[in-house]
Amino acid sequence: MSKAAHHSGTYQTDRNNVVAIASANHLTLCWSCQRPLSLHPPHANGRPAAWTGGHTQRGSATAQPWLRPMVSPTDCAEAAAGDWLAPEASTCNYADRDRNPDQIVTTRRW
């Protein structure tokens, strides 16, 4: 099975870089809620929140890696309108996916 368009190309490498930089700095902020990872609750199954590469524009296949972990792209004037793959807590990323399944353009149904 092929990957969804927003997970193809350089996504894996870019995501790994974003997650590594976010994980290395405890002051990293989640781009969607502007909170550090330590302030995110665990998932319903008890698994702790973890950093993911979240798309600032849902389902984008052209997102560029955001490598400034202590600044959210939504708080940066020159970057606010950009298309980024930024640090996002898994609880925020997966909750957004679950709340907005029809707004995510992929090759499969969530």
Stockholm file with secondary structure:
# STOCKHOLM 1.0

chainA/1-110         MSKAAHHSGTYQTDRNNVVAIASANHLTLCWSCQRPLSLHPPHANGRPAAWTGGHTQRGSATAQPWLRPMVSPTDCAEAAAGDWLAPEASTCNYADRDRNPDQIVTTRRW
#=GR chainA/1-110 SS CCCCGGGSTTHHHHHHHHHHHHHTCTTCCCTTTCCCGGGSCCCTTSCCCCEEEEESSTTCSSCEECCCTTSCGGGCTTTTTSCEEEEEEHHHHHHHHHHCGGGCCCSSCC
#=GC SS_cons         CCCCGGGSTTHHHHHHHHHHHHHTCTTCCCTTTCCCGGGSCCCTTSCCCCEEEEESSTTCSSCEECCCTTSCGGGCTTTTTSCEEEEEEHHHHHHHHHHCGGGCCCSSCC
//
